[in-house]
Amino acid sequence: MKSKHQISQFQLTIILIHAQIGVGIVSLPYVMFLKADGDSWISILITGVLLQVMIFLIWALMRRFPTQNLYMVLQSLFGKFIGKIISLLYCCYFLIVAGMVLAKFAFTLKVWMLPLTPQWLILLLMILTVIYLVIENLQIIARFLLLATLPLIVFISLSAYSLKFANYTYILPIGSNGFLHILKGIKAGFPSFQGFELLLVLFPFVQADQKSVLKAATVANVFVTLFYTFITLICLLFFSPKELELIPEPVLYLIKSFAFKIIERPDLIFTSLWIVLVATTIMSLLFASSIGLSTIVNAKSHKLFVFLSAIACFIIAFIPKGKFEIEALGKIDSHLVTYFAFAFPVIFLLISLIFKKKERRDN
């Protein structure tokens, strides 16, 4: 399986970036502002530093098992039976996150672009698109993600245009709300950063030395952190505090406020590009889940499990019907990311160090 999924150092960076940037991009400034007010951009920078520490710890764990992915490592640490149970829990985690992303996507798209289109149809079209690519090997997925980087460039350019209307007094004085509010913002930002934990799955597929893998993950984290900081600052400088606390999708409102001679509704163009970013996030999560399921049952191919994962993702996304149910699912996701992306990898590393467990390589 490994030979079919080998990727380069650069492709790993692209995959990790797309795994993190997705549906949360349109609402992150609002979510962070509710917790940290005008200092929310500081919370994002600190979150990026914490994630870099986690990336290093994950790298330290995986370098002890250089040819194994997460699911194989779990069997090495806990034995086949318990290891497969924990692996199944991780597969469920990736599916729940993918379902939440899909549910948020469908809700936002209905509100902004397709109010009369049935929810099930929006979900189905996205799932079918994702399946078409995820059944292929990781190299092909990575090549598509590279092409899908173009919407990021367009989005940064559109957002930067708003700087001509910026009011810098909205974020002054810096740090006036106290460090406690900044800490609350850090916790609120974790779900938007989730995706870095895919390094646990992708590590053995990278055709590079171990230090290069760490560099690739670091570059991805730095890019995502600066990107989120930039977007949050743009919204903080464009909207007044009273406005920002009333608009749950400030990024879409920001772009909708622009008017060009050629383009009458730039927000619709952005929404179309945003769909691509959401699709790439779901692709990464379904790939991680399908690889896990195929590893658990010792299957040679992950293709069948892509369909099973997609069906489960569709069902999860179809459960929440409105805004409050989606918010409830988001709270569940917030707790899950704390354990599966932060706590558990640290525990796995400690177990491997304490009991001196690592991959045995034949000489």
GIBELTA-V486685 format. One record per helix or strand of 2 or more residues. SS is the DSSP state (h for helix, s for strand). FROM is the first residue (numbers start at 0). LEN is the number of residues. Records with the same first field share a line. If there is no record, write none. Layout:
# GIBELTA-V486685
SS = FROM-LEN + FROM-LEN
This chain:
# GIBELTA-V486685
h = 2-3 + 8-12 + 22-4 + 27-38 + 69-9 + 79-33 + 118-16 + 137-10 + 149-16 + 167-4 + 178-15 + 195-10 + 209-29 + 240-4 + 249-7 + 265-31 + 302-17 + 322-32
